[in-house]
């Protein structure tokens, strides 16, 4: 079975720190390959409270799109869980360069516990067992950030990580299923500060251009929650003529029914 499980859908500081939505990341099971993307606060807890539970010891890899704490805080404990407390050498960890430089966020005592530490580069190809991983060009965010395309036997999944909108995004994520981090409903007209996150309308623009079979919005900030994500999903579906879902905590998508 090929599926995606959302262990959390929180984005931005207030939603994460108040746990208005969970922030455990996204669990993938594709072609008998299991990996966890962006294990934020509470990832380990959400694995075991999931129904059915997700056993970290079955993971083949853990991947970070970037080092911000809402995407990476449970990295080390999840590596411990993946390696049975460090006693079973196994699994891979994929990190951007600045996650191991200056202020490393992956503890060095865990290096010997894993099979491979991959410091990935933009526009590159990697592999986890049966899955091909393509990194996007660097996104526009305060720290080094890439999105991904995961290719498996039935198709491809694109993950648009945190970024400011730029036109080239459209060509980076041509995929059957498109997951978009959509933190903001709209730009704040009273603020001169540019926020390096996508808005709802920018996500709709990407969906219209990329034309996936399914689009999933997630990683919501306060303005998205206030505008009722389930209603926004219906609005986005009407505007794009494509099925759009706003993810909820614990949502599981059976890809075999879509692709």
Secondary structure by P-SEA (a helix, b strand, c coil): cccccccccccccccccccccccccbbbbccccccccccccaaaaaaaacccccccccccbbbbcccccccccaaaaaaaaaacccccccbbbbbcccccccccccccccccccccccccccccccccccbbbbbccccccccbbbbbbbbccccbbbbbccccccccccccccccbbbbbccccccccccccccccccaaaaaaaaaaacccbbbbccccaaaaaacaaaaaaaaaaacccccccccccccccccccc
